[in-house]
């Protein structure tokens, strides 16, 4: 049986190695899908400074198709219980971690709309996005191009290129995002604007997001249930490919009519990438 790998996401201003991100030690997970109805989840700390042992205590699939995995931490827990094979669930699904007897949200400004909330948590609980130092997520903030490039590298599971020198005049070799930009450049996913510039600090548009997603992934599930763009734009074919896979949906604010020039927000990026993690795909 073909193995589908669910991978997580890193985002520039949300990732651990930026000054704006919270550096608090917390439990994260990795997931390895074993078959259509089984997979292994492993819990760990996002930093190496916490030696408390983690134990998975239970899991439950909600009516909204969210797999809630409950855990506890302590000093007197036997080793090895931070891993668990989960069976009888039609994967992939969103996964949400819950500490036993702790109901408080770590992120203080999660959206009230449940799908948006769980899309953020789907990425947060994988350890690939953090909040800011005040524990906010700021879902309406715009996303820089370098930030999204970093997200794509992790989503695709590409090996990060830490060796190549920058080929772009506006990307210095000591820039935190250089390794992600060069990883995607060497994969042919990004090529700059033709003038030797990558514009890493420019705010990325929805059209650019969907184009990069389309170049990176081939989706296994296809549908003809989508609305075609009404205006010419260079990203229209990318939009159609992603919409056929259900990654773009009619509930999205940029869907009908398709608005490729809309600046992408953190919520929109989290939602698009969370949906990718819930489908079957191969990396190009």
Backbone as a ProteinNet text record, in pm:
[ID]
protein_1_A
[PRIMARY]
XXXXXXXXXXXXXXXXXXXXXXXXXXXXXXXXXXXXXXXXXXXXXXXXXXXXXXXXXXXXXXXXXXXXXXXXXXXXXXXXXXXXXXXXXXXXXXXXXXXXXXXXXXXXXXXXXXXXXXXXXXXXXXXXXXXXXXXXXXXXXXXXXXXXXXXXXXXXXXXXXXXXXXXXXXXXXXXXXXXXXXXXXXXXXXXXXXXXXXXXXXXXXXXXXXXXXXXXXXXXXXXXXXXXXXXXXXXXXXXXXXXXXXXXXXXXXXXXXXXXXXXXXXXXXXXXXXXXXXXXXXXX
[TERTIARY]
83.8	0	87.5	45.7	125.2	120.7	231	240	230.3	132.7	118.5	178.1	260.9	331.7	267.1	232.4	178.3	291.1	319.9	434.6	385.5	463.8	418.4	476.4	450.2	475	556.6	648.2	719.8	686.5	665.8	637.8	730.9	787	894.4	871.3	772.1	753.3	688.7	646.5	587.4	685.1	792.3	878.1	963.2	1020.1	1090.1	1211.9	1277.9	1403.6	1387.9	1271.6	1256.6	1235.3	1272.9	1267.4	1125.6	1028.9	891.6	819.4	870	798.1	822.1	721.3	734.2	830.2	919.1	1018.6	983.9	861	821.8	828.6	870.2	875.2	733.3	700	565.6	569.4	462.1	452	405.4	472.3	435.6	423.9	380.8	368.8	420.3	457.9	482.9	392.9	357.4	262	309.1	307	344.9	226.5	164.7	50.2	97.9	44.5	85.5	-2.7	-131.8	-226.2	-343	-445.9	-561.1	-631.3	-620.8	-692.3	-603.1	-474.2	-384.8	-265.1	-210.9	-92.7	-32.2	93.7	163.4	189.5	148.5	172.9	279.9	370.9	479.4	479	475.6	480.4	621.5	660.7	792.8	787.8	898	907.6	967.9	922.5	976.3	1114.3	1156.2	1289.5	1350.4	1480.9	1550.8	1570.2	1511.1	1535.9	1430.8	1344	1240.9	1259.3	1281.2	1306.6	1187.5	1072.1	953.5	909.3	860.6	819.5	674.9	647.4	514.9	447.5	320.2	242.9	112.4	85.3	-44.4	-144.2	-252.6	-349.5	-473.8	-513.6	-633	-640	-729.2	-759.3	-905.8	-961.2	-1104.8	-1130.3	-1210.4	-1247.8	-1380.3	-1379.5	-1499.3	-1595	-1714	-1813.8	-1769.6	-1675.7	-1621.4	-1500	-1475.3	-1363.7	-1228.5	-1219.5	-1094.1	-1047.8	-925.3	-870	-805.7	-870.5	-817.8	-734.3	-607.9	-513.9	-480.3	-512.9	-489.1	-360.6	-284.6	-157.6	-139	-44.7	-2.7	148.5	204.4	349.3	381.7	498.7	538.4	676.5	716.1	847.9	844.2	727.6	716.7	641.1	655.3	588.7	690	655.3	749	781.9	902.8	944	871.6	853.6	797.6	650.5	582.4	438.6	405.5	508	484.5	453.1	452.3	417.4	294	213.6	95.5	48.7	15.3	-44.3	-194.9	-251.8	-395.6	-457.8	-562.3	-626.1	-775.3	-834	-978.7	-1028.1	-938.7	-976.1	-935.1	-1021	-992.3	-899	-768.8	-670.2	-657.9	-611.5	-562.9	-675.2	-655.5	-747.9	-665.7	-733.3	-668.2	-651	-541.4	-511.3	-495	-553.6	-546.6	-498.2	-390.9	-338.7	-408.1	-436.5	-497.5	-424.7	-374.7	-312.9	-421.8	-401.9	-502.1	-537.9	-668.4	-723.3	-681.1	-639.3	-605.2	-690.4	-776.9	-868.7	-834.5	-739.9	-708	-635.4	-678.9	-611	-476.8	-371.1	-239.6	-235.7	-298.1	-305.9	-431	-414.1	-521	-623.1	-590	-679.8	-720.6	-740.8	-786.3	-923.7	-951.7	-1082.4	-1195	-1313.5	-1430.5	-1478.9	-1462.2	-1504.9	-1420.6	-1486.1	-1415.2	-1316.4	-1354	-1261.4	-1134	-1146.7	-1028.3	-944.2	-1011.9	-942.1	-862	-925.4	-859	-752.5	-767	-660.5	-531.8	-545.3	-428.5	-371.3	-457.8	-411.4	-351.1	-401	-346	-197.5	-159.2	-19.9	56.1	-8.2	55.8	94.5	5.6	32.2	135.8	167	276.2	411.7	408	531.2	591.3	514	568.8	532.6	436.1	408.5	394	434.4	416.9	334.2	297.4	241.2	353.4	313.1	409	433.4	521.2	559.3	442.6	339	221.6	116.1	156.1	68.1	-46.3	-31.7	-129.8	-85.1	-179.6	-149.6	-156.6	-244.3	-261.9	-298.1	-412.5	-449.1	-466	-491.6	-515.1	-388.2	-275.3	-149.1	-112.8	-49.8	-6.3	122.8	148.2	261.7	365.2	491.1	600.4	634.1	690.7	724.5	823	924.6	1021.8	955.7	857.9	785.9	712.7	646.4	573.8	667.6	782	880.2	921.9	940.5	976.8	865.6	742.1	628.4	627.5	652.6	648	757.8	875.6	986.1	948.4	891.2	854.6	735.7	636.9	518.8	555.9	645.9	686.8	785.2	842.3	941.1	1073.5	1100.2	1228.1	1343.5	1453.4	1574.3	1623.1	1643.1	1678.2	1821.6	1838.3	1969.4	2040.5	2135.1	2211.5	2348.1	2374.4	2507.8	2512.1	2411.5	2414.2	2420.8	2500.2	2505.6	2384.5	2344.2	2229.8	2259.1	2160.9	2172.6	2091.8	2033.2	1950.6	2019.4	2013.7	2082.4	2023.1	1895.6	1830.8	1818.1	1892.2	1893.6	2037.8	2070.9	2206.9	2225.8	2351.7	2379.5	2354.6	2350.2	2322.2	2174.9	2091.3	1947.4	1885	1798.1	1739.7	1664.7	1605.9	1524.9	1601	1732.8	1810	1802.4	1811.8	1815.4	1683.9	1572.1	1443.2	1426.8	1470.4	1462.2	1547	1668.9	1757.2	1710.7	1647.4	1591.1	1486.8	1396.2	1291.1	1345.2	1445.3	1505.2	1570.5	1640	1706.4	1606.7	1486	1380	1300.9	1329	1256.1	1119.6	1092.6	961.8	954.1	1062.8	1068.5	1188.7	1173.7	1281.7	1309.2	1245.9	1265	1184.6	1212.9	1134.7	1204.7	1314.4	1384.7	1492.2	1500.2	1603.1	1704.8	1712.4	1804.6	1753.8	1623.8	1564.2	1459.6	1451.1	1352.6	1240.2	1263.4	1164.9	1117.3	1209.2	1169.9	1082.4	1088.8	1011.7	880	852.6	724.3	612.7	493.1	378	328.2	314.6	277.7	128.1	92.9	-47.5	-105.8	-237.8	-306.4	-265.7	-255.1	-214.2	-77.5	15.8	150.4	146.9	67.2	54.1	4.6	-101.8	-160.5	-66.8	8.5	104.1	213.9	265.2	371.3	318.1	197	135.1	119.3	72.2	49.7	180.4	288.8	417.9	478	439.5	502.7	434.6	300.4	225.2	143.8	128.1	29	-74.7	-199.3	-304.8	-375.8	-405.3	-462.7	-612.7	-680.6	-825.3	-857.9	-936.2	-971.5	-1123	-1173.7	-1316.6	-1336.1	-1447.9	-1481.6	-1575.9	-1595.1	-1687.3	-1612.5	-1597.6	-1533	-1579.8	-1558.9	-1598.1	-1474.3	-1479.1	-1364.8	-1345.7	-1221.3	-1197.1	-1266.2	-1308.5	-1378.5	-1285.9	-1167.4	-1072.8	-940.2	-872.1	-742	-638.7	-562.2	-450.2	-352.8	-225.3	-123.8	-139.5	-205.7	-218.8	-348.5	-428.7	-559.4	-549.7	-455.9	-442.1	-398.7	-313.4	-274.2	-395.9	-476.5	-598.3	-689.3	-708.4	-797	-745	-614.9	-557.2	-576.8	-556.7	-569.9	-717.2	-804	-947.6	-1003	-956.4	-1000.5	-967.8	-859.1	-818.3	-890.5	-973.2	-1046.1	-964.2	-847.7	-765.1	-819	-873.9	-948.3	-1096.3	-1176.2	-1317.5	-1404.8	-1532.8	-1623.9	-1640.1	-1604.4	-1614.7	-1500.6	-1397.5	-1282.5	-1317.8	-1268.7	-1303.5	-1251.2	-1148.7	-1089.6	-1140.3	-1242.4	-1284	-1371.8	-1479.4	-1575.7	-1620.3	-1564	-1469.1	-1327.6	-1250.6	-1111.9	-1036.2	-971.2	-897.9	-750.3	-673.5	-533.7	-442.1	-481.8	-395.1	-416.3	-507.4	-530.1	-406.3	-362.2	-247.6	-289.3	-212.4	-248.2	-223.3	-316.8	-302.6	-249.1	-213	-165.2	-275.1	-398	-508.5	-526.1	-523.7	-542.5	-431.9	-307.9	-197	-210.8	-248.7	-267.4	-377.6	-486.5	-598.7	-560.8	-496.5	-457.4	-364.1	-265.6	-167.3	-224.6	-316.3	-384	-467.7	-531.4	-611.1	-521.5	-403.2	-310.2	-279.2	-257.6	-224	-338.3	-457.6	-573.3	-610.2	-526.4	-555.1	-439.9	-455.7	-351.3	-278.6	-149.1	-69.8	67.3	135.5	278.3	348.7	474.3	554.3	623.9	614.8	676.6	829.2
-118.2	0	123.4	225.1	346.9	419.5	468.5	539.4	688.8	752.5	896.2	960.1	1054.2	1114.4	1248	1266.1	1392.4	1470.2	1584	1660.3	1794.6	1865.5	1989.4	2113.3	2221.3	2348.7	2438.6	2514.1	2618	2749.5	2850.6	2980.7	3082.8	3168.2	3258.9	3330.9	3421.7	3498	3416	3294.2	3205.6	3099.6	3079.5	2966.9	2994.5	2889.2	2896.1	2986.8	2995.9	3068.7	3215.6	3275.1	3417.5	3482.8	3610.1	3679	3704.2	3707.3	3736.9	3615.8	3496.9	3376	3340.5	3280.4	3234.7	3116.8	3118.3	3012.6	2914.4	2919.3	2833.4	2686.8	2604.4	2460.4	2405.5	2325	2268.9	2135.1	2059.7	1928.3	1943.4	1872.6	1870.1	1723.9	1703.3	1565	1549.6	1427.3	1386.7	1266.9	1250.7	1145.2	1072.7	940.3	856.9	769.8	797.6	718.7	583.7	477.7	341.4	278.5	312	260.9	358	323	412.3	431.1	332.1	341.3	321.9	348.6	337.5	431.5	470.8	555.3	562.4	603.9	614	759.9	802.2	937.4	933.7	1029.2	1040.5	1180.7	1191.5	1321	1347.8	1474.2	1513.6	1660.4	1709.5	1851	1925.6	2048.6	2126.7	2183.1	2175.8	2218	2108	2108.2	2002.3	2033	2142.8	2182.4	2128.2	2039.5	1983.8	1833	1780.8	1637.6	1561.7	1626.7	1555.9	1454.2	1341	1232.1	1254.9	1222.3	1241.1	1105.6	1098	975.6	1007.1	937.4	946.5	865.6	930.5	862	815.2	886.9	846.3	921.8	875.6	952.4	933.8	1033.6	1034.4	1110.7	1053.4	1119.8	1191.5	1325.6	1404	1396.8	1449.6	1450.8	1541.1	1631.6	1719.6	1658.7	1530.4	1457.6	1513.6	1554.2	1597.8	1486.9	1439.8	1338.8	1409.1	1401.1	1463	1360.6	1392	1304	1368.1	1298.3	1349.5	1290.5	1374.4	1330.5	1389.5	1335.1	1393.1	1393.9	1478.4	1485.4	1470.2	1415.2	1396.3	1335.8	1307	1250.8	1100.9	1046.7	905.6	824.1	862	792.8	701.5	576.5	487.4	540.9	519.4	559.7	477.5	534.2	461.2	483.6	553.1	573.5	702.7	768.3	888.7	853.6	724	677.4	588.5	595.9	510.6	489.9	365.2	334.2	350	428.7	455	381.8	306.5	226.3	257.5	221.8	233.3	371.5	458	593.8	613.8	677.2	699.4	819.9	794.2	901.2	948.5	1074.6	1170	1254	1298.3	1387.5	1492.3	1596.8	1693.4	1632.5	1667.6	1615.4	1732.3	1720.2	1824.8	1762.8	1818.8	1769.1	1837.7	1760.5	1816	1761.3	1851.1	1804.7	1764.7	1655.6	1602.1	1703.9	1731.3	1822.7	1967.7	2000.8	2138.9	2179.7	2280.7	2321.7	2458.8	2529	2664.8	2663	2750.6	2765.1	2833.8	2778.3	2841	2968.5	2966.8	3085.7	3164.2	3292.8	3371.1	3425.9	3432.1	3496.7	3402.7	3276.7	3181.7	3221.7	3200.7	3238.5	3159.9	3220.7	3151.6	3042.9	3065	2966.5	2840.5	2726.3	2605.2	2555.3	2558.8	2510.7	2592.2	2724.8	2809.9	2783.6	2767.1	2739.4	2608.8	2504.3	2374.7	2369.8	2451.2	2458.2	2512.4	2615.1	2670.7	2567.8	2505.6	2407.9	2285.4	2251.1	2137.8	2158.9	2282.6	2314.8	2341.6	2409.2	2442.8	2317	2220.4	2098.2	2008.5	2033.7	1962	2024.3	2143.5	2209.6	2291.7	2323.2	2393.6	2540.3	2582.7	2724.3	2753.7	2873.1	2921.4	3047.8	3094.4	3227.1	3326.9	3446.7	3549.5	3544.2	3632.2	3628.9	3656.9	3724.4	3749.8	3640.6	3528.1	3412.9	3441.5	3544.6	3569.6	3501.6	3480	3423.2	3528.1	3627.1	3736.6	3683.1	3616.7	3547.3	3638.5	3766.8	3857.1	3926.3	3902.6	3959.8	3902.4	3983.7	3938.7	3856	3772.6	3680.1	3724.7	3732.8	3766.4	3645.9	3676.1	3569.5	3469	3518.3	3427.5	3338.1	3391	3311.2	3195.7	3225.7	3119	3019.5	3066.3	2973.1	2872.1	2920.6	2830.7	2730.7	2776	2686.7	2573.5	2609.2	2509.2	2404.7	2447.7	2352.3	2244.9	2286.7	2189.3	2105.7	2166.9	2093.6	1982.5	2015	1916.4	1814.9	1842.8	1751.6	1756.3	1867.2	1880.2	1885.3	1824.8	1839.3	1983	2050.5	2192.5	2210	2297.3	2325.2	2431.3	2390.6	2484	2514.8	2463.5	2475.1	2578.5	2578.6	2664	2812	2885.7	3030.1	3091.5	3206.3	3273.1	3314.7	3296.1	3340.4	3468.2	3522.6	3641.2	3760.8	3873.9	3993.5	4046.9	4018.6	4070.5	3964.7	3855.7	3752	3730.2	3780.4	3764.9	3623.7	3579.2	3442.6	3424	3533.7	3521	3546.9	3563.4	3582.2	3450.3	3453	3329.4	3249.8	3320.3	3252.5	3202.8	3230.6	3192.3	3043.1	2962.2	2817.3	2765.5	2828.4	2786.2	2834.2	2956.8	3010.7	2928.8	2896	2819.7	2675.1	2620.9	2486.6	2484	2581	2586.2	2627.1	2714.1	2753.9	2633.6	2551.6	2433.3	2326.3	2331.6	2238.7	2291.8	2416.1	2475.5	2528.2	2541.5	2588.8	2740.6	2809.6	2955.3	2994.2	3106.4	3149.6	3299.1	3369	3512.5	3584.6	3714.4	3795.6	3820.6	3752.1	3767.2	3871.7	3951.2	4054.5	4021.2	3892.7	3851.7	3882.4	3907.5	3942.1	3838.9	3813.9	3719.1	3789.5	3914.4	3992.8	3917.5	3875.1	3792.1	3863.3	3997.1	4070.9	4124.6	4098.6	4138.4	4050.3	4106	4028.9	3939.6	3813.3	3717.2	3725.9	3707.3	3711.5	3570.1	3565.4	3436.3	3367.2	3440.5	3380.4	3316.2	3383.9	3328.6	3205.6	3209.4	3094.2	2972.5	2989	2875.9	2824.8	2914.8	2872	2786.3	2828.3	2752.3	2617.4	2616.5	2490.7	2396.3	2449.7	2367.2	2311.2	2389.1	2340.9	2235.8	2238.7	2153.2	2018.5	2014.7	1892.7	1845.5	1713.9	1653.2	1586.6	1626.6	1577.2	1458.6	1358.4	1234.1	1244.3	1324.2	1337.9	1458.5	1436.3	1542.4	1551	1672.7	1696	1807.9	1804.7	1912.1	2014.1	2004	2093.9	2219	2313.9	2440.5	2545.8	2670.9	2782.9	2837.8	2849.1	2898.1	3048.2	3095.3	3239.4	3316.1	3436.6	3518	3618.5	3641.1	3735.5	3664.9	3710.6	3652.6	3684.8	3585.3	3604.2	3489.6	3517.1	3414.3	3292.8	3306	3194	3116.9	3146.7	3081.5	2929.3	2877.6	2731.8	2670.9	2741.7	2693.6	2688.6	2793.2	2798.6	2680.4	2651.9	2542.2	2408.8	2385	2258.7	2241.3	2348.6	2340.1	2330.9	2401.1	2394	2255.5	2190.4	2054.5	1958.6	1984.9	1898.1	1930.8	2034.7	2071.3	2152	2199.1	2280.6	2422.3	2469.5	2595.5	2560.1	2631.6	2597.7	2722.4	2700.5	2812.4	2900.4	2851.8	2933.7	3033.4	3021.2	3111.2	3248	3352	3488.5	3524.3	3455.6	3486	3393.8	3312.8	3205.9	3256.2	3325.9	3362.3	3507.9	3597.1	3566.7	3546.9	3470.3	3444.5	3576.5	3601.8	3726.7	3695.2	3676	3632.5	3738.4	3866.2	3973.5	4006.2	3935.6	3954.2	3912	3995.1	3959.1	3849.9	3743.9	3627.1	3654.8	3612	3626.8	3498.7	3509.9	3392.7	3286.6	3331.2	3236	3165.3	3238.5	3177.1	3077.8	3113.9	3021.5	2897.2	2915.8	2800.6	2709.9	2768.4	2689.4	2611.1	2676.8	2609.3	2493	2515.7	2411.2	2302	2337.2	2235.1	2144	2201.1	2118.6	2023.2	2070	1980.8	1860.6	1885.5	1777.3	1679.9	1718.4	1630.5	1557.7	1567.6	1500.4	1409.5	1336.5	1247.7	1316.8	1315.7	1386.2	1322.6	1357.2	1327.3	1459	1463.6	1584.2	1577.5	1686	1689.4	1699
0	0	0	-77.4	-86.5	46.6	89.6	216.7	192.3	256.1	244.1	368.7	347.5	459.5	493.5	619.5	665.7	731.6	677.6	723.5	773.5	846.2	904.9	841.7	904.3	844.7	935.5	872.4	943.9	878.1	953	894.3	953.1	869.4	908.2	1038.8	1045.5	1167.5	1275.9	1244	1343.5	1388.4	1315.2	1345.3	1466.7	1518.6	1645	1639	1523.7	1520.8	1486.5	1510.7	1493.3	1628	1636.8	1765.2	1811	1717.9	1754.1	1809.9	1783.7	1821.8	1967.3	2026.2	2163.4	2170.2	2269.3	2282.2	2393.3	2442.8	2552.9	2512.7	2606.6	2582.6	2583.6	2483.1	2474.9	2403.2	2417.6	2357.1	2213	2122.4	1981.5	1937.6	1814.1	1767.1	1625.9	1593.5	1456	1427.7	1301.2	1266.4	1142	1147.8	1034.6	997.4	881.1	838.2	788.1	847.5	814.9	707.9	709.6	610.2	605	529	520.2	653.9	743	869.7	991.1	976	1091.9	1075.8	1188.9	1187.9	1326.5	1333.3	1461.6	1493.9	1613.5	1660	1768.3	1764.4	1862.1	1919.7	2052.5	2119.4	2170.7	2165	2214.1	2254.9	2312.1	2344.8	2226.8	2205.5	2094.3	2125.8	2251.4	2292.1	2377.6	2386	2458.7	2606.6	2655.5	2793.8	2891.1	2844.5	2931.3	2938.4	3059.5	3075	3133.4	3140.8	3189.1	3084.4	3129.7	3040.3	2996.6	2871	2812.7	2795.3	2830.6	2811.9	2739.6	2630.8	2564.3	2646.1	2687.3	2773	2698.3	2592.3	2518.6	2387.1	2298.5	2177.9	2144.5	2073.8	2047.4	1918.8	1828.8	1705	1726.5	1715.8	1740.6	1621.8	1640.9	1532.8	1418.5	1445.7	1341.6	1273	1299	1238.3	1281.2	1408.7	1469.1	1562.4	1543.5	1633	1751.4	1867.3	1988.5	2064.2	2082	2151.7	2286.5	2393.5	2528.5	2584.4	2654.7	2710.7	2850.9	2925.5	3052.5	3057.9	3142.9	3160.1	3308	3336.8	3475.5	3486.8	3608.2	3634.5	3659.1	3689.4	3727.1	3623.1	3498.3	3388.7	3320.4	3292.5	3222.4	3083.5	3040.3	2906.1	2799.9	2684.9	2571.9	2547.8	2639.6	2623.9	2550.6	2497.5	2416.8	2271.9	2238.7	2104.8	2113	2006.5	2005.3	1862.4	1829.7	1700.1	1713.4	1624.6	1624.8	1506.4	1533.1	1428.6	1421.1	1307.5	1293	1256.3	1207.9	1168.4	1023.1	945.6	804.8	790.5	780.2	769.5	625.3	605.4	706	766.4	891.3	960.5	1034.9	1078.7	1165.9	1303.9	1368.8	1501.8	1597.1	1714.6	1816.2	1946.3	2003.8	2130.7	2247.8	2352.5	2472.8	2594.3	2678	2801.8	2899.7	2967.4	3058	3165.2	3180.7	3279.9	3256.4	3135.3	3100.7	2981.6	2999.2	2893.7	2834.5	2892.5	2848.8	2715	2622	2493.9	2514.3	2453.1	2463.8	2381.2	2264.7	2181.1	2219.5	2245.8	2308	2209.5	2080.2	1984.9	1871.9	1905	1803.7	1753.1	1623.7	1568.7	1634.4	1637.4	1691	1595.6	1466.3	1366.8	1382.9	1403.1	1444.2	1340.1	1211.4	1110	1107.8	1116	1118.5	1243	1354.9	1481.6	1471.2	1419.5	1413.3	1304.1	1199.5	1100.1	1163.4	1245.2	1314.3	1410.8	1490.6	1589	1521.7	1404.2	1329.8	1302.2	1275.7	1249.3	1378.3	1471	1597.9	1675.3	1679.3	1755.2	1688.6	1565.2	1500	1534.3	1594.8	1632	1521.3	1419.2	1304.9	1302.3	1381.1	1398.2	1545.8	1584.4	1720.3	1717.9	1837.4	1849.5	1874.8	1909.2	1946.6	2096.8	2143.3	2284.3	2378.2	2329.1	2412.6	2397.1	2334.9	2312.9	2215.4	2133.6	2028.3	1899.4	1809.8	1678.6	1567.7	1584.8	1490	1350.4	1340.7	1216.2	1096.2	1119	1006.5	956.7	1020.6	972.3	836.1	753.5	621.6	633.7	532.8	534.3	431.5	473.8	383	294.7	178.3	83.6	145.8	214.2	275.5	378.7	450.1	548.2	480.4	370.3	302.9	236.8	185.9	131.4	238.7	360.6	470.3	497.8	488.4	510	407.5	283.3	176.2	189.7	230.4	247.1	347.2	459.2	562.1	521.1	455.9	412.5	315.6	224.2	124	179.7	294.4	349.8	277.7	209.9	140.6	241.1	204.7	285	270.2	381.1	378.2	329.5	233.1	173.5	256	336.6	419.5	359	239.9	179.9	68.3	-17.1	-136	-99	-172.9	-158.3	-227.4	-180.6	-239.3	-382.8	-470.1	-608.8	-632.3	-524.9	-536.3	-471.5	-537.4	-489.1	-359.4	-334.9	-214.3	-104.1	-115.6	-11.7	32.4	150.4	201.6	255.9	256.5	301.1	450.5	528.7	672.1	704.6	602.6	622.8	664.5	766.9	820	713	615.2	515.3	394.2	389.2	270.4	243.7	346.1	325.8	267.7	304.6	250	106	80.9	-54.4	-150.1	-109.5	-197	-211.9	-109.9	-122.4	-233.2	-232.8	-333.8	-469.9	-471.2	-598.9	-666.6	-589.3	-645.5	-687.6	-633.3	-674.2	-793.4	-833.7	-944.1	-907.4	-777.4	-731.7	-736.8	-701.6	-710.4	-795.2	-866.4	-956	-947.1	-854.6	-846.3	-953.4	-969.3	-1062.7	-1195	-1218.5	-1344.5	-1343	-1238.3	-1225.3	-1116.7	-1083.8	-978.7	-839.7	-825.5	-696.6	-656.4	-527.2	-474.5	-398.9	-358.9	-283.1	-158.8	-72.1	42.7	144.2	148.1	248.1	192.9	65.8	9.1	60.2	72.3	118.5	5	33	-70.4	-100.2	-225.8	-266.1	-271.9	-274.8	-287.2	-416.4	-525.8	-652.4	-643.2	-576.1	-558.9	-470	-363.5	-273.9	-350.7	-428.2	-499.7	-608.7	-671.8	-774.1	-712.7	-598.9	-532.8	-485.8	-431	-388	-506.8	-618.9	-737.9	-793.7	-786.6	-835.4	-742.5	-616.7	-516.1	-502.1	-517.1	-487.5	-608.2	-616.3	-705	-616.1	-632.1	-544.1	-607.6	-526.3	-575.5	-597.1	-516.2	-527	-614.3	-718.8	-811.6	-826.5	-840.7	-858.1	-960.3	-1028.6	-1122.4	-1060.3	-930.6	-861.1	-814.6	-905.1	-872.3	-971.6	-936.2	-1020.5	-1089	-1220.5	-1296.1	-1274.7	-1283.5	-1271.6	-1384.2	-1352.2	-1451.8	-1519.5	-1465.7	-1523.4	-1550.3	-1654.9	-1688.6	-1581.7	-1544.5	-1452.3	-1473.8	-1458	-1483.3	-1392.7	-1277.2	-1182.2	-1198.4	-1301.4	-1313.2	-1320.6	-1398.5	-1408.5	-1275.6	-1201.8	-1068.6	-977.2	-981.4	-901.1	-933.5	-1063.2	-1104.2	-1051.9	-1063.4	-1016	-866.2	-791.1	-645.8	-606.2	-678.3	-648.2	-675.9	-782.9	-813.4	-699.4	-628.1	-517.8	-387.6	-388.5	-268	-169.5	-210.8	-122.2	-116.6	-227.9	-231.5	-233.6	-152.6	-138.7	-147.9	-172.1	-193.3	-69.9	46.3	167.4	179.2	95.1	103.2	46	111	71.5	-66.9	-114.4	-244.4	-355.4	-325.4	-417	-531.4	-502.5	-606.6	-590.2	-673.7	-781.8	-728.1	-804.3	-766.3	-761.4	-646	-625.3	-601.2	-707.5	-692.2	-632.7	-640.1	-592	-444.6	-380.6	-237.6	-160.1	-66.1	17.3	116.2	120.6	202.6	350.1	433.6	578.3	641.3	767.5	840.2	851.5	870.8	876.5	743.5	634.4	503.1	471.2	504.4	480	566.2	693	781.3	729.8	681.2	631.5	506.3	410.6	286.6	316.4	403	430.2	519.4	607.4	687.6	599.3	499	406.6	328.3	291.1	221.9	309.8	438.1	530.8	551.7	510.2	525.6	397	295	170.1	132.4	25	-22.7	-137.9	-129.7	-229.9	-242.6	-348.2	-360.4	-385.4	-348.2	-365.3	-500.1	-575	-707.8	-698.7
[MASK]
++++++++++++++++++++++++++++++++++++++++++++++++++++++++++++++++++++++++++++++++++++++++++++++++++++++++++++++++++++++++++++++++++++++++++++++++++++++++++++++++++++++++++++++++++++++++++++++++++++++++++++++++++++++++++++++++++++++++++++++++++++++++++++++++++++++++++++++++++++++++++++

